[in-house]
């Protein structure tokens, strides 16, 4: 690659180097026994010292010897052929407008030949693990990693570490007290090792579908999921989620019903900060989103495949989507338009809330179908909400069928291990070189201070090799391309007082995630756009779309009601909605050009700012939301709250890029402008 192309991503390439620096952190020494000496002429393996360990005072106090005879499994991730730097340079070239190789993507076979880990590397690592007494369980089909199992005593000897027991984040875990090391000739083929730290980072879906309360259906769904998980039930058995019903009154379109009265249309509601708010949306339907956000029947997604990655799988998704589409005059899924890749048996269903993930799947699939009704949808059903998601993403790049991939889930950056970042990024790098675009929702807790006490962003959305999608509150009027009110998504809540005469401030509720990474430095393509006065980490998000649940989407799904399992509709929002909507906008550009967008970020930051709606503060103070107290019907009463607009924790809007909406929401000319930028 020419040096000029490589320089465009020089900051992004530092992501691995930054993580490698963690290896030099002060090591803890086990109090329960001597550390095992590493073999002579060894090399330290990056990303193997838990990030939480050096600074964890509580963890140090909890340090104790781990039982040495307990079996434990690891994955040894192999380095790409030719080295990581060469792979990153190649990605920079195909992703940077103006580069001689911009848009010159590889197919799967070409990628494997140029950058896939070699068979010799897999053999070297496998032989070493076997010689150390470990059982080599498998070599991943694309040779990304070698999986092995051994006793902790064997692992300690193989990797030159002491494994100790800790209490971390309320869980009993085992972790190495120093970074792992391997003989230098073996280490040359290794990127990192996962599994020495048994902490589990479970990703959460970034969706919000509130109900007024907990119903008996919750218990039924949870018990069914738990029983299925314990029995190791094969796919696709996942209990339908507990039912949710949109409270009435609600507006059919933004501003359609002013909140002057309660549901009886007699009892008055007070004004809010001098305004009479409208009732929250019942939920936008597919046609409303398509028309309101700039849909074009000539570019409805034909020939494009949008991938959706979530945990678990709803057995009723096709029937539900077709029932929903028919109800609102939208095209139903054609034969073979929807397909599924599926992992093995589902695991960890109770801890991951498997039935809840089917709601995420329903939103993602129906939002993509709303924006690009002719696009093929390929759903990737992960086996769980932790490592299973990495395996599902690996299937995305190995199949190389999806052009654009939406992911509406994530976890805290502070909970993300360096080994996990290695595992994710090798997939994102392969996808970028194949021309695949990965989008991730930015999160639903603003700057995360309210939920964690620490100002931070989420991961994988903070990774420089994905496009991060923030959120807006968007009022669509009764017409086509008719945005009548809009601002960044951030919601405060005000409850109606006992007398029904005023609104009482309940503080920040939720809002679009954003801010600045502490894992990754600022990529070159954000220079000159993100303010120089901002922290120097990778800035989140890149773009935005509709996310506020009060302007959310109405979806249709088979659910568990008190009287049985049946189809029903409910409103849902969060950046889980924003990501598939934004994926639809990029898919339109792909269709227009007849070419993939790949790692789209350099192009997104280079195109004319007029392609985006630069979202600013709104004069709208908020909307009134009516919730059924029992979550199902008005028999248990109806509660009323004001949900404010533009109150996203410490994050604020600004002209140009900001940490709530990024560059802005893709506007009417976005797809056409982006398409004109894509390589030949």
C-alpha positions in Angstrom: 0.0 0.0 0.0 1.2 3.6 -0.7 2.3 5.3 2.5 -0.2 8.1 1.9 -3.1 5.7 2.1 -1.7 4.1 5.3 -1.4 7.5 7.0 -5.2 8.1 6.8 -5.7 5.4 9.4 -2.5 5.9 11.5 -4.6 6.8 14.5 -6.9 3.9 14.1 -4.0 1.5 13.9 -2.9 2.6 17.3 -5.9 0.8 18.8 -4.0 -2.4 19.2 -0.9 -0.6 20.4 -2.8 1.2 23.1 -4.1 -2.1 24.3 -0.7 -3.7 24.2 0.5 -1.0 26.6 -1.7 -2.6 29.3 0.7 -5.5 29.4 3.3 -3.3 31.1 1.0 -2.6 34.0 2.1 -3.5 37.5 1.5 -7.2 38.1 -0.2 -8.6 41.1 1.5 -11.5 43.0 -0.6 -14.3 44.3 -0.6 -14.7 48.0 -1.7 -18.3 47.8 1.5 -19.7 46.1 4.5 -19.0 44.0 4.0 -17.8 40.4 5.1 -20.2 37.7 8.2 -19.2 35.8 7.8 -18.7 32.1 10.0 -20.8 29.8 13.3 -19.3 28.6 13.2 -16.9 25.6 9.6 -16.0 25.9 7.5 -13.2 24.5 4.7 -11.5 26.4 1.3 -11.8 24.7 -0.7 -8.6 24.4 -4.1 -8.2 25.9 -3.8 -11.1 28.4 -3.6 -9.0 31.6 -7.2 -8.1 32.6 -7.8 -4.4 32.3 -9.7 -4.4 35.6 -7.0 -6.1 37.6 -4.2 -3.5 38.1 -6.6 -0.7 39.4 -9.0 -3.0 41.3 -8.4 -2.4 45.0 -11.3 -4.6 45.9 -10.0 -7.3 43.6 -6.6 -7.2 45.3 -8.2 -7.8 48.7 -10.1 -10.7 47.3 -7.1 -12.4 45.7 -6.7 -16.1 46.6 -5.4 -19.3 45.1 -7.5 -20.9 42.4 -8.1 -24.7 42.5 -5.4 -26.1 40.2 -7.2 -29.2 39.1 -10.3 -27.4 37.7 -10.6 -27.6 33.9 -10.7 -24.3 32.0 -11.0 -23.5 28.3 -9.0 -20.9 26.3 -8.8 -19.6 22.8 -5.4 -18.7 21.3 -6.0 -16.2 18.6 -3.6 -16.4 15.7 -2.0 -13.4 14.0 -3.0 -12.5 10.4 -0.8 -13.7 7.6 1.8 -11.0 6.9 1.2 -9.3 10.3 -1.3 -7.0 11.7 0.2 -3.8 10.4 0.0 -5.0 6.8 -3.7 -5.9 7.3 -4.5 -2.5 8.8 -2.6 -0.7 6.0 -4.7 -2.7 3.4 -7.9 -1.7 5.2 -6.8 2.0 5.2 -6.2 1.8 1.5 -9.6 0.3 0.5 -11.5 2.6 2.9 -9.9 6.0 2.2 -11.4 8.2 -0.6 -8.6 9.2 -2.9 -6.4 6.1 -2.2 -5.3 4.2 -5.3 -6.9 1.1 -3.8 -10.1 2.8 -2.5 -13.0 0.4 -3.0 -10.8 -2.4 -4.3 -12.3 -5.1 -2.1 -11.3 -8.7 -1.7 -13.5 -11.7 -1.8 -13.3 -14.3 0.9 -10.8 -16.5 -0.9 -8.6 -13.6 -1.7 -8.7 -12.4 1.9 -7.8 -15.9 3.2 -4.9 -16.2 0.8 -3.5 -12.7 1.7 -4.3 -12.3 5.4 -5.8 -15.5 6.8 -3.7 -17.2 9.5 -1.6 -19.9 8.0 -2.0 -23.6 8.5 1.6 -23.7 9.7 0.7 -21.2 12.4 -2.2 -23.3 13.6 -0.1 -26.4 13.6 2.7 -24.7 15.6 0.3 -23.4 18.2 -1.6 -26.7 18.4 1.5 -28.7 18.9 2.8 -26.4 21.6 -0.5 -26.6 23.5 -0.6 -30.4 23.2 3.0 -30.6 24.4 2.0 -28.5 27.5 -0.6 -31.1 28.3 -3.7 -29.2 27.1 -6.3 -30.9 25.0 -6.7 -29.2 21.6 -10.5 -29.0 21.2 -10.6 -27.5 17.7 -9.0 -25.1 15.2 -11.6 -22.6 14.0 -12.6 -23.1 10.4 -10.9 -19.9 9.2 -8.0 -20.5 11.7 -8.7 -17.4 13.7 -8.0 -19.3 16.9 -7.1 -22.6 18.4 -9.4 -23.7 21.2 -8.0 -25.8 24.0 -8.8 -27.1 27.5 -6.6 -28.0 30.4 -6.5 -27.9 34.2 -5.5 -24.6 35.7 -2.2 -26.0 36.6 -1.6 -26.9 33.0 -2.7 -23.5 31.8 -0.3 -21.8 34.3 2.6 -23.8 32.9 1.7 -23.4 29.3 1.3 -19.6 29.6 3.7 -18.7 32.3 1.1 -17.2 34.6 -0.4 -17.7 38.1 -4.2 -18.0 38.0 -5.9 -16.7 41.1 -9.5 -16.4 42.2 -11.2 -13.0 42.6 -14.5 -11.4 43.3 -15.0 -9.1 40.4 -18.3 -7.2 39.6 -20.0 -9.4 42.1 -19.0 -12.6 40.5 -16.4 -15.2 41.4 -13.8 -15.3 38.6 -10.4 -16.7 37.9 -7.8 -14.5 36.2 -4.0 -14.3 35.6 -2.1 -12.0 37.9 0.4 -11.2 35.1 0.3 -11.1 31.3 0.7 -14.4 29.6 3.9 -15.4 27.7 4.8 -18.0 25.2 8.0 -19.3 23.7 9.1 -16.7 21.2 8.8 -19.0 18.2 5.2 -19.8 19.1 4.4 -16.2 20.2 5.2 -15.0 16.6 2.0 -16.7 15.4 -0.2 -15.5 18.3 -2.3 -12.3 18.7 -3.8 -12.9 22.1 -5.3 -15.5 24.4 -8.9 -15.3 25.8 -10.3 -17.4 28.6 -7.5 -17.1 31.1 -9.8 -14.4 32.7 -13.1 -16.1 33.2 -15.1 -12.9 33.6 -18.0 -12.8 31.2 -19.1 -9.6 29.5 -22.7 -10.1 28.5 -23.8 -7.6 25.9 -27.2 -5.9 26.3 -29.5 -5.0 23.5 -29.9 -1.2 23.1 -33.7 -1.2 23.0 -36.3 0.4 25.1 -39.9 -0.9 25.2 -41.3 0.2 28.5 -44.5 -1.2 30.0 -46.4 0.1 32.9 -45.6 -2.9 35.2 -44.7 -6.5 35.5 -47.3 -9.1 34.4 -47.7 -12.8 35.1 -46.4 -13.3 31.6 -42.9 -12.2 32.7 -42.7 -15.1 35.1 -43.9 -17.6 32.5 -41.4 -16.4 29.9 -38.5 -16.4 32.3 -39.2 -19.9 33.6 -39.6 -21.2 30.1 -36.3 -19.7 29.0 -34.5 -21.0 32.1 -35.8 -24.5 31.6 -34.8 -24.5 27.9 -31.4 -23.3 28.8 -30.9 -25.9 31.5 -32.0 -28.6 29.1 -29.7 -27.4 26.3 -32.7 -27.1 24.0 -31.7 -26.8 20.3 -32.7 -23.8 18.3 -35.1 -22.2 17.7 -37.0 -22.7 21.0 -37.1 -19.4 22.9 -40.1 -18.3 24.9 -42.0 -15.3 23.5 -41.5 -12.2 25.6 -44.0 -10.9 28.1 -46.6 -8.8 26.3 -46.4 -5.0 26.0 -49.2 -2.8 24.9 -49.0 0.9 24.0 -51.0 3.0 26.4 -53.8 5.3 25.1 -54.1 8.1 24.4 -51.3 8.3 21.9 -50.7 10.2 18.6 -50.9 8.6 15.2 -48.3 11.2 13.9 -46.3 13.8 15.7 -48.5 16.5 17.2 -51.6 14.7 16.2 -53.2 14.7 19.6 -52.6 17.4 22.2 -52.5 16.3 25.8 -55.2 18.6 27.2 -57.1 15.8 29.0 -56.5 12.4 30.5 -57.9 9.2 28.8 -61.4 10.1 29.9 -61.2 13.3 27.8 -62.7 15.1 30.8 -59.9 15.3 33.5 -57.6 18.1 32.5 -53.8 17.8 32.3 -51.6 20.7 33.3 -49.5 22.6 30.9 -45.7 21.9 30.9 -43.3 24.9 31.0 -45.9 27.0 29.3 -46.7 24.6 26.6 -49.5 22.1 25.9 -47.6 19.0 24.9 -48.9 16.5 22.4 -49.3 12.8 23.4 -46.3 10.6 22.6 -46.5 8.6 19.3 -48.4 5.3 19.3 -45.3 4.3 17.2 -44.3 5.0 13.6 -45.3 2.3 11.2 -43.1 1.1 8.4 -44.6 3.4 5.7 -44.3 6.4 8.0 -40.6 5.8 8.6 -39.9 5.0 4.9 -41.7 8.2 3.7 -40.8 10.4 6.6 -37.1 9.7 6.4 -36.7 10.1 2.7 -37.7 6.7 1.1 -37.5 6.3 -2.6 -39.4 3.5 -4.3 -36.7 3.3 -6.9 -34.1 2.5 -4.4 -35.9 0.2 -2.0 -33.0 -2.2 -1.5 -33.2 -4.5 -4.4 -29.9 -6.5 -4.8 -28.6 -5.5 -1.4 -28.3 -7.8 1.6 -28.5 -6.3 5.1 -27.2 -8.5 7.9 -28.7 -8.4 11.4 -26.7 -9.8 14.3 -28.4 -10.6 17.6 -28.5 -13.4 20.2 -31.0 -16.2 19.9 -33.8 -16.5 17.4 -37.6 -15.9 17.2 -39.4 -18.8 15.5 -42.2 -16.5 14.5 -40.2 -13.6 13.0 -41.3 -14.2 9.4 -44.9 -14.7 10.2 -44.9 -11.7 12.6 -43.2 -9.4 10.0 -45.7 -10.4 7.3 -48.7 -10.0 9.6 -47.4 -6.5 10.6 -46.6 -5.6 7.0 -50.0 -6.6 5.7 -51.7 -4.6 8.5 -50.1 -1.4 7.3 -50.0 -1.9 3.5 -46.3 -2.7 3.4 -44.7 -5.4 1.2 -44.5 -8.8 2.9 -41.3 -10.7 2.8 -40.9 -12.5 -0.5 -39.7 -16.1 -0.7 -36.1 -16.4 0.2 -35.9 -12.7 1.1 -35.2 -13.6 4.7 -32.7 -16.2 5.7 -30.9 -17.2 8.9 -27.5 -18.3 10.0 -27.7 -20.1 13.3 -25.1 -21.2 15.9 -25.4 -24.5 17.7 -27.6 -24.8 20.8 -28.6 -21.7 22.6 -26.9 -21.2 26.0 -27.2 -18.9 29.0 -30.8 -18.0 28.2 -31.8 -16.9 31.6 -28.8 -14.7 32.3 -29.1 -13.1 28.8 -32.9 -12.7 28.9 -33.3 -14.7 25.7 -37.0 -13.8 25.2 -36.1 -10.2 25.4 -33.6 -10.6 22.6 -36.3 -11.7 20.3 -37.8 -8.3 20.8 -34.5 -6.8 19.6 -34.6 -9.2 16.6 -38.1 -8.1 15.8 -37.2 -4.4 15.9 -34.1 -4.8 13.8 -35.7 -6.9 11.1 -38.8 -4.9 10.8 -36.9 -1.6 10.8 -34.6 -2.8 8.0 -37.6 -4.0 6.1 -39.3 -0.6 6.6 -36.4 1.3 5.2 -35.5 -1.1 2.4 -38.5 -3.3 1.7 -36.8 -5.0 -1.3 -33.5 -5.8 0.5 -32.6 -9.3 1.5 -32.2 -9.8 5.2 -29.7 -12.3 6.6 -30.2 -12.9 10.3 -27.3 -14.2 12.4 -28.5 -15.9 15.6 -25.7 -16.0 18.2 -25.8 -18.8 20.8 -25.7 -16.3 23.7 -25.2 -12.7 24.5 -21.4 -13.0 25.2 -18.9 -14.9 23.2 -21.6 -16.2 20.9 -21.9 -12.8 19.4 -18.2 -12.8 18.3 -18.8 -16.2 16.6 -21.9 -14.8 14.8 -19.9 -11.8 13.6 -17.2 -14.2 12.3 -19.9 -16.0 10.3 -20.9 -12.7 8.8 -17.4 -12.1 7.3 -16.8 -15.8 6.5 -20.0 -16.1 4.5 -19.5 -12.6 3.0 -23.1 -12.4 2.0 -24.2 -9.2 3.9 -23.2 -5.8 2.4 -24.3 -3.8 5.4 -24.6 -5.2 8.9 -26.5 -3.7 11.8 -25.8 -4.5 15.4 -28.0 -3.0 18.2 -26.1 -4.2 21.2 -23.1 -3.4 23.3 -21.4 -3.3 26.7 -19.5 -0.8 28.8 -16.0 0.1 27.4 -14.6 -0.3 31.0 -15.9 -3.9 31.0 -14.3 -4.8 27.7 -11.1 -6.8 27.9 -8.2 -6.2 25.6 -8.5 -9.9 24.4 -12.1 -9.2 23.4 -11.1 -6.2 21.4 -8.5 -8.3 19.5 -11.2 -10.9 18.8 -13.7 -8.3 17.5 -11.3 -6.3 15.5 -9.9 -9.1 13.5 -13.4 -9.6 12.3 -14.1 -6.0 11.6 -10.8 -5.7 9.7 -11.7 -8.7 7.5 -15.1 -7.3 6.9 -13.7 -3.9 5.9 -11.3 -5.4 3.4 -14.3 -7.4 1.9 -16.3 -4.2 1.6 -18.8 -4.9 4.5 -20.1 -2.1 6.6 -20.7 -2.7 10.3 -22.9 -0.4 12.3 -23.4 -0.4 16.1 -25.9 1.5 18.2 -24.2 4.0 20.5 -26.1 3.0 23.7 -29.1 4.3 25.6 -27.7 5.7 28.8 -26.1 8.9 27.7 -22.7 9.4 29.2 -23.2 6.4 31.5 -22.6 8.4 34.7 -26.2 7.8 36.0 -25.9 4.0 35.4 -22.2 3.4 36.4 -20.8 6.5 38.1 -18.2 6.7 35.4 -18.4 8.9 32.2 -17.7 6.5 29.4 -18.8 5.1 26.0 -19.8 1.6 25.0 -18.1 -1.0 23.0 -18.1 -2.3 20.2 -19.6 1.1 19.1 -16.4 2.9 20.1 -14.2 0.7 17.8 -12.7 2.8 14.9 -13.5 0.0 12.5 -17.3 0.3 12.9 -19.8 3.1 12.3 -21.4 4.3 15.6 -25.0 5.3 15.4 -26.5 7.8 17.9 -30.1 9.0 18.4 -32.6 11.7 17.7 -36.1 12.6 18.8 -37.8 13.1 15.4 -41.4 14.2 14.9 -42.8 13.1 11.6 -45.9 14.9 10.5 -48.8 13.6 8.5 -47.1 13.5 5.1 -44.0 12.5 3.1 -40.6 13.9 4.1 -42.3 15.9 6.7 -40.1 16.3 9.8 -41.9 18.9 11.9 -39.8 18.7 15.0 -36.4 17.2 15.8 -33.6 17.3 18.4 -31.0 15.0 19.9 -32.4 12.1 22.0 -32.2 12.7 25.7 -35.1 12.2 28.0 -36.0 13.5 31.4 -39.1 12.4 33.2 -41.7 14.5 35.0 -44.5 12.7 36.9 -48.0 14.0 37.5 -48.4 15.0 41.1 -51.1 13.5 43.3 -53.5 16.4 42.7 -53.0 16.2 38.9 -52.1 19.9 38.8 -48.4 20.0 38.1 -45.4 17.9 36.9 -42.7 16.8 39.3 -39.1 16.5 38.0 -37.8 12.9 38.2 -34.5 13.6 36.5 -32.6 12.1 33.6 -34.2 8.8 32.3 -32.3 7.8 29.2 -30.7 9.1 26.0 -28.3 8.4 23.2 -24.9 7.2 24.2 -21.8 9.2 23.2 -18.6 10.7 24.2 -14.9 9.8 23.9 -13.2 6.4 24.0 -10.4 5.7 26.5 -9.4 2.6 24.5 -8.9 4.1 21.1 -7.2 7.4 20.0 -8.9 9.8 17.6 -8.9 8.4 14.1 -7.4 10.6 11.4 -10.8 10.8 9.6 -12.3 12.7 12.6 -9.6 15.3 12.6 -10.9 18.7 11.7 -14.5 17.6 12.5 -14.5 16.7 16.1 -13.5 19.8 18.1 -9.8 20.1 19.1 -10.9 21.0 22.6 -12.6 17.6 23.0 -10.9 14.7 24.7 -8.5 13.0 22.3 -10.2 9.5 22.2 -12.2 8.2 19.3 -15.4 10.2 19.3 -18.8 8.5 19.4 -21.2 8.5 17.5 -20.6 9.1 13.8 -24.2 9.5 12.6 -27.6 9.2 14.1 -31.2 8.3 13.4 -34.6 8.1 15.2 -34.2 6.6 18.7 -36.4 8.3 21.2 -39.1 5.7 22.3 -41.6 8.6 22.4 -41.0 8.8 18.6 -40.3 5.1 18.3 -41.4 2.4 16.0 -44.5 0.2 16.3 -43.5 -3.4 15.8 -45.5 -6.6 15.7 -44.5 -9.8 17.5 -45.9 -13.0 19.0 -45.9 -12.4 22.8 -46.9 -14.1 26.0 -50.2 -12.6 27.2 -52.0 -13.6 30.5 -54.5 -15.5 28.4 -52.0 -17.2 26.0 -49.4 -16.7 23.3 -50.5 -14.5 20.4 -49.5 -11.7 18.0 -49.5 -8.2 19.4 -48.0 -4.8 18.6 -46.0 -2.4 20.8 -43.8 0.7 20.6 -40.0 0.4 20.9 -37.1 2.7 20.6 -33.5 3.3 21.6 -30.4 3.4 19.5 -31.4 -0.2 18.7 -33.9 1.5 16.3 -31.4 4.0 15.1 -28.8 1.5 13.9 -31.1 -0.5 11.5 -32.6 2.7 10.2 -29.1 4.1 9.4 -28.2 0.7 7.9 -31.1 1.2 5.6 -29.7 4.6 4.5 -26.3 3.2 3.7 -27.9 0.2 1.9 -29.6 2.7 -0.4 -26.2 4.2 -1.3 -24.9 0.7 -2.0 -27.8 0.0 -4.3 -27.4 3.3 -6.1 -23.7 2.7 -6.7 -23.9 -1.0 -7.2 -20.9 -1.2 -4.9 -20.3 -1.9 -1.2 -19.3 0.9 1.1 -16.9 -1.0 3.3 -15.6 0.8 6.4 -17.7 3.9 5.6 -16.3 6.3 8.2 -13.6 8.0 6.1 -16.2 8.6 3.4 -18.9 9.7 5.9 -16.6 12.4 7.3 -15.5 13.5 3.8 -18.8 14.0 2.1 -20.6 17.4 2.0 -22.2 18.3 5.3 -25.4 19.1 3.5 -26.0 15.4 3.1 -26.9 15.4 6.8 -29.6 17.0 8.9 -27.5 18.9 11.5 -29.7 18.2 14.5 -30.1 21.1 16.8 -32.1 22.1 19.9 -35.9 22.2 19.6 -38.6 24.4 20.9 -40.5 21.3 21.9 -40.3 20.9 25.7 -41.6 17.3 25.7 -44.5 15.0 25.2 -47.0 13.3 27.5 -46.8 9.6 27.7 -49.7 7.5 28.9 -48.8 4.1 30.3 -51.1 1.3 31.5 -50.1 0.5 35.1 -50.4 -3.2 34.5 -48.7 -2.9 31.1 -51.6 -4.5 29.2 -54.9 -2.5 29.5 -56.5 0.4 31.3 -58.2 -1.8 33.9 -55.4 -1.2 36.4 -55.3 2.5 35.8 -53.2 4.8 33.5 -50.2 6.8 34.6 -49.1 10.1 32.9 -45.6 11.5 32.6 -43.9 14.1 30.6 -40.9 12.9 28.6 -38.7 15.8 27.8 -36.7 16.4 24.6 -33.0 17.2 24.4 -31.9 16.3 28.0 -29.1 13.8 27.4 -27.1 13.7 30.7 -24.0 15.9 30.2 -23.9 15.4 26.4 -25.1 18.3 24.3 -25.8 19.3 20.8 -23.6 21.5 18.7 -23.3 22.8 15.2 -21.6 20.1 13.1 -20.5 17.0 15.0 -21.6 16.4 18.5 -21.6 13.5 21.0 -25.3 12.8 20.7 -26.0 12.8 16.9 -22.5 12.7 15.4 -22.4 14.3 12.0 -26.2 14.3 12.1 -29.1 12.3 10.7 -28.8 11.1 7.1 -30.8 13.6 5.0 -32.6 13.6 1.7 -29.4 13.7 -0.3 -27.4 11.4 1.9 -27.6 8.1 -0.1 -27.0 9.9 -3.4 -24.0 11.8 -2.0 -22.4 8.8 -0.4 -22.9 6.7 -3.5 -21.1 9.3 -5.6 -18.1 9.0 -3.2 -17.7 5.2 -3.2 -14.8 3.8 -5.2 -15.1 2.6 -8.8 
